Amino acid sequence: MELPLIQVIAAIVMTGIALAIILGFWRYLTVNSERRMLAMIDSVGLDPEIATSGEIPDIMKKVRQRCRSCPTEAVCERWLLRNEKGDNSFCPNAEIFKVLKSYSRAA
């Protein structure tokens, strides 16, 4: 039994739409993660250029990975808006940022 051509076309279009939605959502998450990471870098007193300078690519790759899979995104958003009290110890990258800051002072 053959499917009518219109059903095949509809299935292809619906698959394309589903892929576009998934890719769009992934892009949205990536952009927001990058925005939060740069804001956090700035908030802790580091130069945001460190993220794009290419000086420490392995470290920044790790920072980005942690930021993209962060379990505390909501806390981070509130902290960056200054609606959350305390330091950034909730951040999976807090220790890396401390080391980078002490390294940048020593240089």
Backbone as a chain_set.jsonl record, in Angstrom:
{"seq": "MELPLIQVIAAIVMTGIALAIILGFWRYLTVNSERRMLAMIDSVGLDPEIATSGEIPDIMKKVRQRCRSCPTEAVCERWLLRNEKGDNSFCPNAEIFKVLKSYSRAA", "coords": {"N": [[0.845, -1.171, 0.0], [0.685, 2.093, -0.955], [1.691, 5.291, 0.217], [-0.047, 8.32, -0.228], [1.323, 10.994, -2.178], [1.116, 13.505, -0.996], [1.053, 12.942, 1.749], [3.633, 11.976, 2.168], [5.13, 14.238, 1.563], [4.143, 15.937, 3.576], [5.083, 14.589, 5.847], [7.858, 14.881, 5.511], [8.079, 17.678, 5.644], [7.128, 18.141, 8.265], [9.093, 16.804, 9.737], [11.3, 18.37, 9.092], [10.503, 20.807, 10.278], [10.414, 20.034, 12.963], [13.155, 19.482, 13.396], [14.197, 22.051, 12.959], [13.079, 23.436, 15.116], [14.285, 22.11, 17.278], [17.026, 22.657, 16.77], [16.924, 25.455, 16.899], [16.199, 25.838, 19.59], [18.447, 24.728, 20.849], [20.382, 26.545, 19.99], [19.418, 28.853, 21.247], [19.813, 28.137, 23.958], [22.621, 27.953, 23.969], [23.415, 30.59, 23.321], [22.375, 32.022, 25.524], [23.807, 30.804, 27.585], [26.425, 31.563, 26.951], [26.166, 34.338, 27.249], [25.604, 34.534, 30.025], [27.999, 33.436, 31.006], [29.952, 35.315, 30.142], [29.014, 37.574, 31.494], [29.348, 36.716, 34.133], [32.127, 36.405, 34.225], [32.877, 39.077, 33.941], [31.646, 40.112, 36.24], [33.137, 39.015, 38.331], [35.431, 40.362, 38.126], [37.197, 39.894, 36.058], [38.618, 40.381, 32.789], [36.379, 40.317, 30.154], [37.372, 39.75, 27.648], [39.07, 37.66, 27.907], [37.72, 35.378, 27.326], [37.619, 35.214, 24.575], [40.116, 35.671, 23.636], [41.959, 33.665, 23.057], [44.127, 32.958, 24.526], [43.999, 31.109, 26.581], [42.765, 28.587, 25.618], [42.042, 25.883, 26.268], [41.223, 26.005, 28.933], [39.087, 27.812, 28.74], [37.395, 26.351, 27.12], [36.613, 24.314, 28.841], [35.34, 25.88, 30.794], [33.188, 26.9, 29.287], [31.84, 24.486, 28.682], [31.062, 23.672, 31.253], [29.39, 25.785, 31.882], [27.367, 25.532, 29.983], [26.13, 23.209, 30.807], [25.153, 23.841, 33.255], [23.743, 23.41, 36.455], [22.61, 25.398, 37.941], [21.386, 27.595, 36.666], [19.21, 29.398, 37.048], [19.745, 30.529, 39.571], [22.131, 31.772, 38.94], [21.288, 33.683, 37.029], [19.692, 35.315, 38.716], [21.674, 36.151, 40.545], [23.431, 37.553, 38.907], [21.779, 39.663, 38.262], [21.768, 40.882, 40.617], [19.897, 40.077, 42.468], [20.229, 38.036, 44.122], [21.754, 37.077, 47.066], [25.103, 36.96, 48.488], [28.191, 35.239, 47.561], [29.604, 33.97, 44.461], [29.673, 31.204, 44.797], [27.964, 29.173, 44.073], [28.404, 28.708, 41.461], [29.648, 26.518, 38.978], [32.06, 27.173, 37.862], [33.365, 28.825, 39.622], [35.763, 28.418, 41.135], [37.689, 28.22, 39.101], [37.505, 30.794, 38.052], [38.444, 32.252, 40.254], [41.124, 31.411, 40.364], [42.017, 32.301, 37.846], [41.695, 35.037, 38.227], [43.525, 35.568, 40.317], [45.834, 34.854, 38.975], [45.868, 36.759, 36.926], [46.311, 39.061, 38.382], [48.867, 38.594, 39.322], [50.372, 38.718, 37.076]], "CA": [[0.0, 0.0, 0.0], [1.499, 3.286, -1.081], [1.184, 6.529, 0.806], [-0.199, 9.387, -1.222], [2.434, 11.92, -2.239], [0.893, 14.609, -0.041], [1.432, 12.466, 3.075], [5.09, 11.904, 2.19], [5.593, 15.624, 1.638], [3.794, 16.424, 4.914], [6.009, 13.962, 6.799], [9.158, 15.522, 5.327], [7.963, 19.049, 6.167], [7.02, 18.081, 9.726], [10.417, 16.432, 10.235], [12.113, 19.578, 8.967], [10.069, 21.767, 11.303], [10.876, 19.522, 14.263], [14.604, 19.709, 13.464], [14.42, 23.494, 13.092], [12.735, 23.804, 16.497], [15.34, 21.563, 18.149], [18.245, 23.443, 16.548], [16.676, 26.8, 17.423], [16.255, 25.778, 21.047], [19.848, 24.507, 21.204], [21.058, 27.827, 19.77], [18.946, 29.729, 22.329], [20.523, 27.741, 25.182], [24.03, 28.286, 23.799], [23.563, 32.05, 23.398], [22.15, 32.435, 26.919], [24.927, 30.304, 28.372], [27.566, 32.435, 26.652], [25.874, 35.636, 27.864], [25.808, 34.396, 31.466], [29.422, 33.215, 31.262], [30.653, 36.592, 29.994], [28.592, 38.443, 32.594], [29.98, 36.219, 35.356], [33.539, 36.765, 34.12], [32.951, 40.513, 34.235], [31.23, 40.341, 37.635], [34.187, 38.62, 39.266], [36.563, 41.264, 37.944], [38.081, 39.491, 34.968], [38.336, 41.001, 31.508], [35.634, 39.376, 29.31], [38.185, 39.401, 26.473], [39.75, 36.397, 28.187], [36.921, 34.304, 26.731], [37.805, 35.156, 23.13], [41.486, 36.04, 23.28], [42.727, 32.52, 22.584], [45.293, 32.737, 25.384], [43.791, 29.907, 27.409], [41.634, 27.915, 24.967], [41.604, 24.663, 26.959], [40.491, 26.406, 30.142], [37.805, 28.41, 28.343], [36.548, 25.27, 26.618], [36.07, 23.676, 30.043], [34.41, 26.853, 31.391], [31.977, 26.906, 28.451], [31.134, 23.217, 28.871], [30.404, 23.706, 32.563], [28.323, 26.778, 31.838], [26.266, 24.993, 29.171], [25.429, 22.154, 31.544], [25.029, 24.352, 34.622], [22.498, 23.074, 37.156], [22.148, 26.541, 38.731], [21.163, 28.723, 35.763], [18.272, 30.367, 37.63], [20.479, 31.241, 40.62], [23.096, 32.605, 38.229], [20.548, 34.836, 36.489], [19.33, 36.21, 39.829], [22.9, 36.704, 41.104], [23.929, 38.549, 37.962], [20.879, 40.82, 38.372], [21.921, 41.322, 42.0], [18.71, 39.681, 43.226], [20.658, 36.894, 44.937], [22.805, 37.496, 48.004], [26.253, 36.087, 48.657], [29.193, 35.19, 46.503], [29.238, 33.102, 43.337], [30.094, 29.826, 45.095], [27.028, 28.265, 43.406], [28.849, 28.572, 40.069], [30.609, 25.433, 38.772], [33.329, 27.753, 37.425], [33.833, 29.808, 40.612], [37.171, 28.181, 41.469], [38.5, 28.586, 37.932], [37.534, 32.255, 37.981], [39.337, 32.737, 41.321], [42.506, 31.158, 39.943], [42.317, 33.217, 36.746], [41.817, 36.382, 38.764], [44.806, 35.677, 41.032], [46.877, 34.789, 37.959], [45.917, 38.037, 36.203], [46.926, 40.044, 39.3], [50.287, 38.288, 39.453], [51.058, 39.016, 35.806]], "C": [[0.894, 1.239, 0.0], [0.835, 4.474, -0.406], [1.006, 7.556, -0.295], [0.959, 10.377, -1.104], [2.29, 13.039, -1.21], [1.281, 14.203, 1.375], [2.947, 12.367, 3.212], [5.663, 13.308, 2.332], [5.318, 16.196, 3.029], [4.741, 15.852, 5.969], [7.389, 14.598, 6.715], [9.142, 16.932, 5.904], [7.907, 19.04, 7.687], [8.348, 17.692, 10.359], [11.353, 17.634, 10.182], [11.768, 20.619, 10.014], [10.543, 21.32, 12.678], [12.374, 19.738, 14.433], [14.924, 21.191, 13.645], [14.124, 23.963, 14.514], [13.828, 23.326, 17.449], [16.624, 22.373, 17.998], [18.097, 24.873, 17.076], [16.754, 26.839, 18.944], [17.688, 25.584, 21.522], [20.63, 25.804, 21.047], [20.69, 28.823, 20.874], [19.692, 29.415, 23.626], [21.995, 28.137, 25.116], [24.261, 29.784, 23.949], [23.377, 32.529, 24.829], [23.282, 31.977, 27.828], [26.144, 31.203, 28.182], [27.382, 33.811, 27.308], [26.118, 35.589, 29.37], [27.282, 34.231, 31.805], [30.191, 34.531, 31.18], [30.284, 37.563, 31.108], [29.235, 38.016, 33.909], [31.463, 36.575, 35.357], [33.725, 38.236, 34.478], [32.636, 40.794, 35.704], [32.308, 39.991, 38.653], [35.472, 39.424, 39.063], [37.577, 40.842, 36.895], [37.678, 40.242, 33.696], [37.59, 39.992, 30.631], [36.38, 38.971, 28.033], [38.909, 38.065, 26.661], [39.031, 35.228, 27.513], [37.185, 34.141, 25.24], [39.248, 35.388, 22.691], [42.311, 34.887, 22.724], [43.96, 32.227, 23.421], [45.193, 31.436, 26.17], [42.632, 29.078, 26.833], [41.14, 26.671, 25.694], [40.785, 24.988, 28.197], [39.123, 26.964, 29.759], [36.855, 27.372, 27.755], [35.861, 24.573, 27.79], [35.03, 24.586, 30.71], [33.096, 26.86, 30.609], [31.16, 25.633, 28.645], [30.388, 23.201, 30.197], [29.224, 24.662, 32.554], [27.109, 26.236, 31.063], [25.48, 23.914, 29.894], [25.185, 22.546, 32.994], [23.688, 23.97, 35.263], [21.907, 24.252, 37.929], [21.914, 27.784, 37.866], [20.278, 29.798, 36.388], [18.954, 31.19, 38.729], [21.467, 32.206, 39.979], [22.416, 33.858, 37.683], [20.209, 35.829, 37.602], [20.563, 36.889, 40.403], [23.451, 37.799, 40.198], [23.068, 39.814, 37.966], [20.919, 41.448, 39.759], [20.649, 41.095, 42.841], [18.992, 38.485, 44.126], [21.829, 37.354, 45.795], [23.964, 36.512, 47.996], [27.211, 36.141, 47.487], [28.728, 34.236, 45.393], [29.649, 31.646, 43.56], [29.158, 28.773, 44.485], [27.508, 27.9, 41.996], [29.855, 27.429, 39.931], [31.988, 25.941, 38.351], [33.936, 28.714, 38.443], [35.317, 29.636, 40.93], [38.096, 28.555, 40.309], [38.616, 30.1, 37.831], [38.449, 32.842, 39.05], [40.799, 32.572, 40.918], [42.897, 32.111, 38.82], [42.506, 34.645, 37.257], [43.146, 36.543, 39.504], [45.968, 35.621, 40.048], [46.999, 36.138, 37.234], [46.504, 39.141, 37.074], [48.434, 39.851, 39.369], [51.068, 38.683, 38.195], [51.392, 40.474, 35.632]], "O": [[1.755, 1.395, 0.866], [-0.383, 4.647, -0.444], [1.834, 7.644, -1.202], [1.506, 10.562, -0.016], [3.284, 13.462, -0.62], [1.788, 15.031, 2.132], [3.485, 12.652, 4.282], [6.574, 13.537, 3.128], [6.177, 16.87, 3.598], [5.151, 16.565, 6.884], [8.024, 14.831, 7.743], [10.088, 17.338, 6.579], [8.571, 19.85, 8.334], [8.693, 18.208, 11.422], [12.11, 17.881, 11.121], [12.663, 21.248, 10.578], [11.02, 22.135, 13.468], [12.819, 20.138, 15.509], [15.828, 21.543, 14.403], [14.847, 24.8, 15.054], [14.246, 24.072, 18.335], [17.245, 22.736, 18.997], [19.041, 25.431, 17.635], [17.314, 27.773, 19.516], [18.105, 26.21, 22.497], [21.462, 26.125, 21.896], [21.549, 29.548, 21.374], [20.15, 30.327, 24.314], [22.554, 28.608, 26.107], [25.198, 30.203, 24.629], [24.149, 33.363, 25.302], [23.669, 32.7, 28.746], [26.814, 31.559, 29.151], [28.33, 34.375, 27.854], [26.753, 36.481, 29.931], [27.768, 34.814, 32.775], [30.999, 34.829, 32.06], [31.139, 38.292, 31.609], [29.625, 38.863, 34.713], [31.996, 37.001, 36.381], [34.63, 38.588, 35.234], [33.292, 41.623, 36.335], [32.382, 40.604, 39.718], [36.473, 39.195, 39.742], [38.688, 41.371, 36.848], [36.536, 40.679, 33.556], [38.115, 38.906, 30.383], [36.049, 37.96, 27.414], [39.308, 37.424, 25.689], [39.648, 34.219, 27.173], [36.997, 33.054, 24.693], [39.558, 35.309, 21.502], [43.271, 35.118, 21.989], [44.753, 31.351, 23.075], [46.193, 30.753, 26.39], [41.62, 28.892, 27.508], [39.935, 26.425, 25.734], [39.781, 24.334, 28.48], [38.116, 26.627, 30.382], [35.638, 27.505, 27.881], [34.667, 24.279, 27.732], [33.972, 24.121, 31.136], [32.017, 26.83, 31.201], [29.935, 25.687, 28.76], [29.234, 22.777, 30.269], [28.182, 24.381, 33.148], [25.964, 26.464, 31.454], [24.294, 23.722, 29.625], [25.029, 21.684, 33.859], [22.628, 24.185, 34.674], [20.828, 24.132, 38.51], [22.213, 28.9, 38.292], [20.572, 30.987, 36.265], [18.762, 32.404, 38.807], [21.616, 33.339, 40.437], [22.919, 34.968, 37.859], [20.413, 37.033, 37.452], [20.518, 38.078, 40.72], [23.885, 38.848, 40.674], [23.567, 40.909, 37.705], [20.207, 42.411, 40.043], [20.376, 41.828, 43.792], [18.097, 37.985, 44.808], [22.781, 37.952, 45.293], [23.823, 35.373, 47.552], [27.078, 36.949, 46.567], [27.591, 33.763, 45.402], [29.942, 30.935, 42.599], [29.529, 27.603, 44.393], [27.067, 26.906, 41.418], [30.822, 27.374, 40.69], [32.977, 25.218, 38.471], [34.94, 29.36, 38.142], [36.05, 30.623, 40.987], [39.16, 29.137, 40.518], [39.693, 30.629, 37.557], [39.153, 33.818, 38.793], [41.611, 33.478, 41.107], [43.993, 32.672, 38.84], [43.374, 35.373, 36.776], [43.823, 37.557, 39.333], [46.988, 36.275, 40.266], [48.107, 36.6, 36.963], [47.132, 40.064, 36.556], [49.189, 40.819, 39.462], [52.269, 38.946, 38.251], [51.967, 40.858, 34.613]]}, "num_chains": 1, "name": "protein.A"}
